[in-house]
Amino acid sequence: MRKLSLMLWAAAAVWLSLAADFSRAEDKADKIKVVIIDGQNNHDWRSTTPHMKKVLEDSGQFAVRVSTSPQKGKQVKGDDHVPFPPDLSKYDAVLSNYNNSDGRPWPAELQQELDDSLKAGKIGLSIVHAANNAFTDWKEYNLMIGMGWRGNGFGDRLIVDDNGKETRVSKGKGPGAGHGDKHAFMVTVRDSDHPVTKGMPREWMHTADELYHGMRGPAENVHLLATAFSDKKKGGTGEHEPMIWTVSYGKGRVFHTPMGHDLDGMRCLGFVATLQRGTEWAATGKVTIPLPENFPTAEKTSSIK
């Protein structure tokens, strides 16, 4: 009898373990699958990638893996890592935390796979901060991101005047890309109906960050969602610069924000919500993630610890 009881207990334990594994597999299958690509950047990708992975997964909507370009010729391994280059057919969105600051582009096959998959609407793309510095010579990438860290002769620039009117500045006129002193600044929502920015206050304070200005590119199929005033007293342009935007690329969706220089900026709940909602939108075309109750206001910043 004792032997039978032990067998029953063992069988029950196995069943519970299998059920838990099945539940986790189902849970993962229901989530949006994202791969973060990093490994080269003139910014601290070693700290910002884990942060972005965590805040995405903390929303309950994402299953995130990381693909890091080989370091000293060796693949980076870990439970949350996949080989580089990643197989994009396994994901719903790519989040780029990659800037080829050492001159190494992605392999041609990865470039082509992203281009084909994005155009076909099979995958979404999220671009954060220095990722828009990358791949100046990759024509399709410049179309994907709309605008990036480029000289003033590279392409057009978009700004918004004090009345909210969008203005296109042709290449060769005005500044190229740059930024002033790192500081907290006001983000102004320009489209309150878009799923990414819906429900946000019209104005909210972003924690200390680099405010990119003078970004250049083809600026085709760009939809501005929010801007920030680039104060000349802080080394800026004295104009309202793009801070959140989307790009339509074929059938694909691209979410882009130049915020997020380091963990100071990335801990801002405004950045966190923007990243979560922007990546969900890029992957699915809709947003279900609510804004946090302690979202920043026009009067004060709000950050996670």
Beta strands, then each sheet from edge to edge (+ up, - down):
strand 1: 32-38
strand 2: 62-68
strand 3: 93-96
strand 4: 124-128
strand 5: 157-160
strand 6: 166-169
strand 7: 178-179
strand 8: 183-189
strand 9: 203-209
strand 10: 212-213
strand 11: 222-230
strand 12: 239-249
strand 13: 252-257
sheet 1: 2+ 1+ 3+ 4+ 13+ 12- 11+ 8- 9+
sheet 2: 5+ 6-
sheet 3: 7+ 10-
end
